[in-house]
């Protein structure tokens, strides 16, 4: 998913999500000009911070 800041992409395994947030595990944060950073535990991202989501099964 891409966040609304236009610079941050987060990839991971989607878990139970609600209309107001997305829950990810095994997530990584990707920013321009740097290596991906692993994120520990469960990541909760508010839907209003998300610009674009692609779900791959």
C-alpha beads as a LAMMPS data file, in Angstrom:
LAMMPS data file: protein, C-alpha beads

57 atoms
56 bonds

1 atom types
1 bond types

-500.0 500.0 xlo xhi
-500.0 500.0 ylo yhi
-500.0 500.0 zlo zhi

Masses

1 110.0

Atoms # bond

1 1 1 0.000 0.000 0.000
2 1 1 1.079 3.576 -0.582
3 1 1 0.487 6.156 2.128
4 1 1 -0.804 9.647 1.437
5 1 1 2.593 11.251 2.114
6 1 1 3.560 10.088 -1.395
7 1 1 6.925 8.662 -0.279
8 1 1 6.120 5.640 1.888
9 1 1 5.124 2.154 0.768
10 1 1 4.323 -0.653 3.204
11 1 1 4.137 -4.311 2.194
12 1 1 3.012 -7.202 4.365
13 1 1 0.446 -9.901 4.985
14 1 1 -3.029 -8.454 5.462
15 1 1 -4.922 -9.701 8.472
16 1 1 -8.390 -8.857 9.720
17 1 1 -9.201 -5.316 8.603
18 1 1 -12.024 -2.963 9.459
19 1 1 -13.422 -0.087 7.416
20 1 1 -11.337 2.384 9.450
21 1 1 -7.973 0.526 9.547
22 1 1 -5.818 -2.154 7.920
23 1 1 -3.892 -4.706 10.003
24 1 1 -0.619 -6.182 8.636
25 1 1 1.906 -8.740 9.858
26 1 1 5.377 -9.498 8.434
27 1 1 5.412 -5.885 7.215
28 1 1 8.232 -3.866 5.656
29 1 1 8.443 -0.121 5.137
30 1 1 9.937 1.049 1.830
31 1 1 11.165 4.632 1.448
32 1 1 13.017 6.202 -1.483
33 1 1 16.815 5.859 -1.494
34 1 1 16.957 3.374 1.406
35 1 1 16.681 -0.357 2.036
36 1 1 13.357 -1.821 3.256
37 1 1 12.952 -1.703 7.044
38 1 1 11.172 -4.607 8.770
39 1 1 8.376 -3.645 11.179
40 1 1 7.959 -5.740 14.331
41 1 1 4.663 -7.248 15.428
42 1 1 1.303 -6.140 14.100
43 1 1 0.973 -2.874 12.188
44 1 1 -2.334 -0.970 12.299
45 1 1 -2.714 1.678 9.610
46 1 1 -5.660 4.101 9.672
47 1 1 -7.568 4.050 6.369
48 1 1 -7.451 7.850 6.034
49 1 1 -3.602 7.617 5.794
50 1 1 -3.749 5.164 2.839
51 1 1 -3.665 6.468 -0.729
52 1 1 -3.648 3.185 -2.638
53 1 1 -3.857 -0.562 -1.822
54 1 1 -3.077 -3.550 -4.026
55 1 1 -4.144 -6.964 -2.704
56 1 1 -2.435 -10.014 -4.182
57 1 1 -3.615 -13.494 -3.295

Bonds

1 1 1 2
2 1 2 3
3 1 3 4
4 1 4 5
5 1 5 6
6 1 6 7
7 1 7 8
8 1 8 9
9 1 9 10
10 1 10 11
11 1 11 12
12 1 12 13
13 1 13 14
14 1 14 15
15 1 15 16
16 1 16 17
17 1 17 18
18 1 18 19
19 1 19 20
20 1 20 21
21 1 21 22
22 1 22 23
23 1 23 24
24 1 24 25
25 1 25 26
26 1 26 27
27 1 27 28
28 1 28 29
29 1 29 30
30 1 30 31
31 1 31 32
32 1 32 33
33 1 33 34
34 1 34 35
35 1 35 36
36 1 36 37
37 1 37 38
38 1 38 39
39 1 39 40
40 1 40 41
41 1 41 42
42 1 42 43
43 1 43 44
44 1 44 45
45 1 45 46
46 1 46 47
47 1 47 48
48 1 48 49
49 1 49 50
50 1 50 51
51 1 51 52
52 1 52 53
53 1 53 54
54 1 54 55
55 1 55 56
56 1 56 57
